[in-house]
Amino acid sequence: MTKTCAEAILKALQDTLDLPRLVKTNRDPFETLIVTIISQNTADTNTQRAFENLSKRFEITPQALANADINTLESCLLVGGLYKSKAKTIKLVSKIIHENFGGSLQPVLSLPLEQARETLTELPGIGPKTADVVLLFSANQPTIPVDTHVYRVSKRLGLAPANGNYEVVRMSLRSLYQAKDYLLVHLLLIAHGRKYCRARQPLCQKCPVNNNCPSNMLEDRNA
């Protein structure tokens, strides 16, 4: 995939798609971390409802959530699914940030990108995607979170190798696009994956970038 083709895909997606809701780039880093934990394997609507429940009951700070009653945390997160494991993760991560980082993620986020990613992923329950979301959305660090939609769409469009893992996909996207567009790339690939490039029964005929899609061309040749 050439950069020119990659840019053409981004432009076509930008011209035809609405960006996902619930996007906030000025949110406190710790809030971003908590929202992202809640969002794991959860629809946007239920993520929002669970976070609102949590916000009504607790101040969203490391100290408050570290000292929160686990049963109350679980009841707040119930609507989001996997509430027991998420409550446990939130309480433990909050405790570590409160005790080891002075109650703030800013010292971590100010580190060089890869060092910041490594520090965040050392926290229990925090994987590369969650770390990248916090770094991109709350620290404007030059990274691209790879969720299930980004992972699938990038490979179908030829933006990343078909056999690439999370890190290969992330680095492939970073090499094709300018850092100033990383947030847009992330959001538009998610929107495209939800509307057209679905996991099952993708809408290839209606896809705004089907002329640039190697997967679609393969299907045409095999028809």
Residue pairs with C-beta under 8 A, 6 or more apart in sequence:
1 157
1 158
1 159
1 176
3 176
3 177
5 212
6 159
6 176
6 177
7 177
8 209
8 212
9 157
9 159
9 209
9 212
10 177
10 181
10 184
10 185
10 188
12 208
12 209
12 212
13 188
13 189
13 191
13 192
13 208
13 209
14 184
14 188
15 208
16 208
17 188
17 191
17 192
17 195
17 208
18 191
19 187
19 188
19 191
20 44
20 187
20 190
20 191
20 194
21 44
22 44
22 47
22 48
23 187
24 32
24 137
25 137
25 138
25 140
25 183
27 35
27 137
27 138
28 60
28 138
29 105
29 106
29 109
29 134
29 138
29 139
30 60
30 61
30 62
30 97
30 104
30 105
31 60
32 133
32 134
32 137
32 138
33 93
33 105
33 126
33 130
33 134
34 51
34 54
34 60
34 65
34 90
35 47
35 51
36 129
36 130
36 133
36 134
37 86
37 89
37 90
37 93
37 125
37 126
37 130
38 47
38 50
38 51
38 54
38 77
38 80
38 86
38 90
39 47
39 80
40 82
40 86
40 130
41 81
41 82
42 50
42 80
42 81
42 82
46 79
46 80
46 81
47 80
49 79
49 80
50 76
50 77
50 78
50 79
50 80
50 83
53 75
53 76
53 77
53 79
54 60
54 73
54 76
54 77
57 72
57 76
58 64
58 65
58 68
58 76
61 94
61 103
62 94
62 95
62 97
62 98
62 101
62 103
62 104
63 94
63 98
63 103
64 94
65 73
65 90
65 91
65 94
66 91
66 94
66 95
66 97
66 98
66 99
68 91
68 94
70 87
70 88
70 91
73 87
73 90
73 91
74 83
74 84
74 87
76 87
77 83
77 86
77 87
77 90
80 86
85 125
88 125
89 124
89 125
92 124
92 125
93 123
93 124
93 125
93 126
96 123
96 124
97 103
97 104
97 105
97 123
101 107
101 108
105 134
105 138
108 116
108 119
108 120
109 116
109 134
109 135
109 138
109 139
109 141
110 116
110 139
111 119
113 135
113 141
113 142
113 143
116 131
116 135
116 139
116 141
117 128
117 131
117 132
117 135
117 143
120 126
120 130
120 131
120 134
120 135
121 127
121 128
121 131
128 146
128 166
128 167
128 170
129 145
129 146
129 147
129 166
132 143
132 144
132 145
132 146
132 170
133 145
135 141
135 143
136 143
136 144
136 145
136 182
136 183
136 186
137 183
142 174
142 179
142 182
143 170
143 174
143 182
144 150
144 170
144 173
144 174
144 177
144 182
144 185
144 186
145 170
145 186
146 154
146 166
146 169
146 170
146 173
147 190
148 193
148 199
149 189
149 190
149 192
149 193
149 194
149 197
150 169
150 173
150 186
150 189
150 190
150 193
151 166
151 169
152 193
152 197
152 199
153 159
153 189
153 192
153 193
153 197
154 160
154 169
154 172
154 173
154 189
155 161
155 162
155 164
155 169
156 197
156 202
156 213
156 214
156 215
157 197
157 209
157 212
157 213
157 214
157 215
158 213
158 214
158 215
159 172
159 173
159 176
160 168
160 169
160 172
160 173
161 168
161 169
161 172
164 172
173 182
173 185
174 182
177 185
192 209
193 199
195 203
196 202
196 203
196 204
196 206
196 207
196 208
197 203
197 207
204 210
204 213
204 215
204 216
204 219
207 213
207 216
210 216
